[in-house]
Amino acid sequence: MTDYYQAYGTVIALVIAGIALVVVAFTLNRLISPK
């Protein structure tokens, strides 16, 4: 049971990290070159 939650937490952490990277990339893109 502990291993399951640990693996699940890792997957969620990776997904959150990916979303954060996309948000940061879009934000920087808007700040650097506003249209």
ZIFEN-V370662 format. One record per helix or strand of 2 or more residues. SS is the DSSP state (alpha for helix, beta for strand). FROM is the first residue (numbers start at 1). TO is the last residue. If there is no record, write none. Layout:
# ZIFEN-V370662
ss->(SS/SS)
from->(FROM/FROM)
to->(TO/TO)
This chain:
# ZIFEN-V370662
ss->(alpha)
from->(2)
to->(32)
